[in-house]
Amino acid sequence: MIKKEWHWMSDYKQQKQITMEKQKTIYCGGGKKMGADWLKVTVHLDKAKEHFFEYKGKTYLKLNINIKDQPDQYDKDVSLSVDTYQPEEKKEVTQEPVKSDLPF
């Protein structure tokens, strides 16, 4: 009898998690939580400039904003990092027209 281990993730998610490489986090700024829904941050553009991208003639930068559990030595409790996630490119599938062998 073959004993199969139970996994909490589907096979697809497990495979995706295994194949995804852990990318180094690029910290590009920090800040302070000023209120319940107000964050004050500073962005170091030189650290992030190679990750700018253009879309419809405008320049963008995707960031991750993380609220820290404890303030750091500079009393900053917000950190900024560049969002380097790149979704897998979808392969275009071209379908050939189906030829019917029916006489009508």
N, C-alpha and C positions, 0 to 999 in steps of 0.2 A: 504494500500500500504506500502511495506517495503522499507525504504530508505537505500541504501547501500553506505557506505562511499568510496571515491576514495583513493586508496593507490598507492604510487609511486613504490613500490616493488612488485614483484610477491609473491604469497602466500608461495612458497618454501623459498625464501630469508627471508621473514618476520619470518617464523618459525625458520629458522636457526639462525637468529639474536637474537631471543628471547631465544633459548636454549643454545647459546654459553655463557659461563661464562666469565666474565671479569677477566683476570689474572693480578696479580700484576706485574708491569714492574720491571725487574731486571737490574738496571744500573750497568755497569761493566767497565766504562772508559769514557774518553772524549778526546777532542783534539781541534785543531785549523785549520781553513781553510786557507791554505797558498797561494793558487792561484785559478783560475777559475775552475780547475779540479784536484786539489791536496789537499788532506786532510792529516794532520799529527795527529795520535791518539796514545793513550796509553791504554792498556787493563789491567785491574786488574784481573789476572787469578784466584785468590782465590775466587772471587765472582762468577766466571763463571764455575769453574771446575766441578761442579756437572751436568752441561749441555753438557759436551763433549760427543761425540758419536763416535763409530767406524763404518767404512764402508770399506769393502775389505781390512782390516788390517791397515787402516790409521785412525788417530784421527782427528775429525773435531769439529768445534764450529760454530753455525749459529748466526750471529749478525745482528741487525738493526742499521744502521748508520743514524742519524738524524742531519740535519743542523738547528741550532736554529735561530730564528729571531733576537735575541739580544744576545750579549756575556754575560756570567754570571759574577759573582764577581771575578773570576780568569782569565777573558778574554778568556774563552773557548767558542767557538761557534759551537762545534760538540759534540754530545753525543752518547754513545754506549750503547745498551741494548741487552740482550740475546733474541734471537728469540725462543719463547716457543710454537709456533704454532704447533699443532699436528693434521694432517688431520684425518677425520673420517675414521676408518678402513672399507674397503669394505668387505661385506659379500660375501663369495663364494657361488654361486648358482650352485648346481649340477643338471643337467637335466637328467631325466630318458629317455632311448630310447623310442621313440614313436612307439607303436605297431599298425600296420595297420591291419584292419579287412578285407582288400580287398583280394580276393582269388588269385590274381596273383602277 
